[in-house]
């Protein structure tokens, strides 16, 4: 039962918010235990997130001993151990300048960054505290890093647009998305909380593909060998790419429809359960205590 059917490297690309953890509670001990089981059995655990690779994500990578992080929804790939940027794809200022003009005419908020600088379009906005909470840990770092846009021409890794109120299903944001979604120079996704914008054809799927073509091909791996998991619309591009793709129970129906497998919710260790399922399906690797061995004592034959 426990004979391995493959000795290939096992590779996981996991979303963060709503998949690895709920930010206020962090990853459960069970999830961390299952991530370590993967790593202890010839596996790589990688993050694939819409977040910038700034203070919060850097600490998370260090705490979990992540191999690689695909940040900014595919626009920024970083080798954590080597502390080296492997790939970046910038949005040209000329391609998004008109969006700034549109947002300045209403009450939306826009945040954008490259690997060095981080900007908020508006200094006072209902979303600012939550946005910064997701990206930074310390007030000192916020004061040092956060800048306010002053008209400077700037190529950036990613743009996020937030509604004019704290409505997570804002009709006005949905309407704005419909107005810009067909832009030929940008990759634009509506999530449950904001609008995400990257350079054309840059998304989580393109980030995973880049890793397969430039890092994991050296291990003899293809898309059918690796696992992806997420809960949001920005995860769909990577879920479509792989054989072992998992949607969290807390994902929306669109995400679930594009994943091969489903798992439990984030607070129920859905990520850990999916990792164990992936290891069992891909190479027959399982913890022995997950199975029961019965001996026939001679009393029953049924």
Steps between C-alpha positions, in 0.01 A plus 500: 500500500784741579730422209574826319393510138717803419821651633449835328520826691155603627421867442217710643400855404259637762302820518529682833192695614205263539714195415808485723335709770244753607733790569376576852549140615800386299555147370371224727754269667351214296566687175860574596546135601378381158719752317800365692397143412518601132844657543630205702401266216681654203262791447510872429242733653458824304267797539306654212334818623358829388688670783824691438821345624533744787523470877207266571571257215876504571437396862252233391752355255767494768272343762384221267836460324334547164706409195360760257233765503301619200386842620289781352280242322780373275688824436781435748674165563753475781744228607466518878812302592724686256328834569488564129240631256450241226238680294301821488250648256423870529190690388605797291379835636359592161273194516337585831517880525140530376384283792648749746305776327178300527550420868580859589153589371328272755552363850685176419842429646800375302817340636799409282861396547824374354771308687628821664213750539140474619233761422148590608315729262296666776631581847169470682273215400273251672710205369847626593531337841396156372716520187811584701421235761514231230838618370694622805557401863650803676389861517864599458519316169179659375640847571822415318355318201158646421502789256217708358473550126601846381479464123829316448530278194561154643505146356358259759458130571135509599200727554209437736178702493262513796139615519370835619366334817568186706247296301676179398257457209491859384274564202704809410824298496334233285390770257851645490643154429266460203620834367871404498506117483561477124813714501742345248815595692403379847398180679199596717318281757205572727538329839266493799673805645660705220610528137849366429704623204827363363679529166333314213507119535648522850308310765551217748481244220775673303712509817461125557574437130818707526611295799433176312692615193794658679543322834308176525582370155840424653319251726318340208164645607207611286165659590341159563750433782436801722223627728325838504241617753296814557168662581470813284445599138866595466589134570304361204784545247730272703224253590425448129866424435557195720363148546503527879303821548297558817229750591439588863152445643489877565562572129226633275326277246704633208823390668355160592388444141858548377673268752537125459454432872339666801621513859383633837486866602805695610414478871457121460854441369381478139852568371652224713233251395561586135877454539448152646254415223745620234785292646283191511362542148833592341736255669305282746661682792294507819543505874468149640259608770252594228437131436385213721643153470253230601594150604261210469479353852297206378174626646346659190535453128257767381 
